[in-house]
Structures are given as structure tokens and as C-alpha cells.
Amino acid sequence: MSRPVPTRPLLRYAELSKLVSRLNIPVHWHVKRMRNPQGPEGRLIKLRQTVTALFKYERIELNYARADEARGYAERLISEAIRHGPQCEETMEMADWWLEEKQLVHKLFKVLVPRYQSYPTSFTTMYRAPCWYFSDGYHPQLTEVEKNREVNETISMHGVVLLQKAVLELKGHPYPPMFRTHHSNPRFIQNVLLSSAKDYLKSTRSQSAKSNDTPDV
């Protein structure tokens, strides 16, 4: 006879929405492949530089994995700044650590917080950019900093390496949009031709109708 399994009392958890604000982007909990010769510390330094560049330029192009990782930290920083404001010591400490250029802390609370105060969606947008392909002996787009051991070893082993790129931007930036909104313009050549074809069709139909209505003598 098997022993009854003891039942555990239900634990009452605090509402997470009251502890941490919810982000409006999908957060992937798996570890992303972002190798760095300095280890985890170098990984954080690289993410810190990425977040600083995003807040400074408001649109950057970089590797897809690092863009996806840095996007979550940027969203969290803006969300905490909107929720607690500059009076919160923990929020100011977080902003001071993530933003290397200290004038960006002022930009965060004086420019970005009023901009995103009533935003119902996410504060950032990420697009997939064209990939970079590099083969053995041909990698003109790589700079001296990017010619690391990992890329060279991958080229020597497989003959080609693929780098996935992405564009990460803050919403409300002053740059032109990534995708143009198409508006119908009657002066476009295709619209002029279609309009002329419709007029010609109407005229031929009216002439044929008149000829059919004419009585035979």
C-alpha cells in the first residue's frame, strides 16, 4: 500500500506587477551566444556600451544577438525611470551605471520620460538587417576590432561565416522611418496610365452603345 503524498500549502505570492513593471516586448529567457574574451564582465561592458549608444544616437546597427539582449535592458531602464522618477535612489543608481555618458541621464528623465509617459506599446523597435557573409580571404566589411579570433576560426573551419545584423532604435526619433508609408498619388505614371485606360474604355463602351441604339434605315 503506497503512502499518501503530503500536500503542501499554497504559497501566497505577491503580485509581480506591483514589484516590477511589465515590459511590452517578448523577453527570451534562454542564454544568447555573446562570447567575449573578458568573460561575463566583458559581456556586461559591451551591453553597457550598446545601451549608451542607443540612448545617445537613438538608432544603431549592430549584431542581432547583442541588439536583442540590449533592448531588454533599455526597455527596463526607461520603464523604471517612468515609474519611479529621478527621486528614487535605486533608479538613479541604475541609470548612472548603464549610461556611461552622464548627460544621457539628464536626457533620460527630461526628454525620454515625457516622450514615453503615455506610450501603450514598447519604447524601442528592432528590425532585421541584411546579413554579412564572409568567406576565406574576403571580409572587406570587417574592421580591425571585428577581426577577432572567433570569426577567423569559423572561416578556417567552415569556409564561410554568417553575421546576423539588426537595427535597434528608440521610438519618436528624428530620423526618417525605416519603411516608407506608401500614399496614392494620382500623378504617378502608373496611375496616369490606368486613368487613361479607364477613360478610353468608357468612351469605347459609350460609342458602342450609341451605335447599337441607332435604328437601321
Solvent accessible surface area in square Angstrom, and as a share of the most:
residue,aa,sasa,rsa
1,M,242,1.08
2,S,100,0.65
3,R,220,0.80
4,P,120,0.75
5,V,128,0.74
6,P,117,0.73
7,T,128,0.75
8,R,218,0.80
9,P,112,0.71
10,L,173,0.86
11,L,127,0.63
12,R,240,0.88
13,Y,180,0.68
14,A,67,0.52
15,E,105,0.47
16,L,134,0.67
17,S,76,0.49
18,K,143,0.61
19,L,114,0.57
20,V,75,0.43
21,S,21,0.14
22,R,217,0.79
23,L,28,0.14
24,N,82,0.42
25,I,17,0.09
26,P,98,0.62
27,V,71,0.41
28,H,90,0.40
29,W,225,0.79
30,H,121,0.54
31,V,129,0.74
32,K,25,0.11
33,R,185,0.68
34,M,30,0.13
35,R,167,0.61
36,N,45,0.23
37,P,142,0.89
38,Q,124,0.55
39,G,28,0.27
40,P,111,0.70
41,E,122,0.55
42,G,2,0.02
43,R,51,0.19
44,L,75,0.37
45,I,65,0.33
46,K,74,0.31
47,L,1,0.01
48,R,57,0.21
49,Q,81,0.36
50,T,5,0.03
51,V,0,0.00
52,T,8,0.05
53,A,30,0.23
54,L,0,0.00
55,F,0,0.00
56,K,85,0.36
57,Y,111,0.42
58,E,13,0.06
59,R,59,0.21
60,I,25,0.13
61,E,103,0.46
62,L,11,0.05
63,N,55,0.28
64,Y,49,0.19
65,A,34,0.26
66,R,48,0.18
67,A,0,0.00
68,D,28,0.15
69,E,32,0.14
70,A,0,0.00
71,R,35,0.13
72,G,21,0.20
73,Y,77,0.29
74,A,0,0.00
75,E,1,0.00
76,R,60,0.22
77,L,1,0.00
78,I,0,0.00
79,S,13,0.08
80,E,19,0.09
81,A,1,0.00
82,I,39,0.20
83,R,97,0.35
84,H,81,0.36
85,G,13,0.12
86,P,64,0.41
87,Q,154,0.68
88,C,34,0.20
89,E,136,0.61
90,E,117,0.52
91,T,3,0.02
92,M,68,0.31
93,E,119,0.53
94,M,61,0.27
95,A,0,0.00
96,D,70,0.36
97,W,102,0.36
98,W,27,0.09
99,L,0,0.00
100,E,69,0.31
101,E,54,0.24
102,K,103,0.44
103,Q,116,0.52
104,L,8,0.04
105,V,16,0.09
106,H,117,0.52
107,K,38,0.16
108,L,0,0.00
109,F,20,0.08
110,K,126,0.53
111,V,69,0.39
112,L,0,0.00
113,V,19,0.11
114,P,82,0.52
115,R,62,0.23
116,Y,2,0.01
117,Q,108,0.48
118,S,102,0.66
119,Y,77,0.29
120,P,116,0.73
121,T,69,0.40
122,S,11,0.07
123,F,21,0.09
124,T,1,0.00
125,T,31,0.18
126,M,39,0.17
127,Y,57,0.22
128,R,164,0.60
129,A,14,0.11
130,P,115,0.73
131,C,51,0.31
132,W,54,0.19
133,Y,141,0.54
134,F,1,0.00
135,S,46,0.30
136,D,109,0.57
137,G,71,0.69
138,Y,140,0.53
139,H,45,0.20
140,P,91,0.57
141,Q,95,0.42
142,L,11,0.06
143,T,79,0.46
144,E,141,0.63
145,V,133,0.77
146,E,66,0.30
147,K,76,0.32
148,N,70,0.36
149,R,187,0.68
150,E,72,0.32
151,V,11,0.06
152,N,68,0.35
153,E,85,0.38
154,T,39,0.23
155,I,9,0.04
156,S,88,0.57
157,M,145,0.65
158,H,127,0.57
159,G,35,0.34
160,V,74,0.43
161,V,17,0.10
162,L,84,0.42
163,L,37,0.19
164,Q,86,0.38
165,K,13,0.05
166,A,0,0.00
167,V,15,0.08
168,L,0,0.00
169,E,10,0.04
170,L,0,0.00
171,K,53,0.22
172,G,50,0.48
173,H,32,0.14
174,P,112,0.70
175,Y,94,0.36
176,P,100,0.63
177,P,98,0.61
178,M,76,0.34
179,F,146,0.61
180,R,196,0.72
181,T,92,0.53
182,H,166,0.74
183,H,139,0.62
184,S,109,0.70
185,N,58,0.30
186,P,106,0.67
187,R,210,0.77
188,F,91,0.38
189,I,118,0.60
190,Q,99,0.44
191,N,41,0.21
192,V,66,0.38
193,L,111,0.55
194,L,106,0.53
195,S,57,0.37
196,S,62,0.40
197,A,58,0.45
198,K,128,0.54
199,D,85,0.44
200,Y,151,0.58
201,L,87,0.43
202,K,139,0.59
203,S,45,0.29
204,T,46,0.27
205,R,158,0.58
206,S,53,0.34
207,Q,121,0.54
208,S,56,0.36
209,A,50,0.39
210,K,142,0.60
211,S,74,0.47
212,N,122,0.62
213,D,116,0.60
214,T,88,0.51
215,P,110,0.69
216,D,144,0.75
217,V,201,1.16
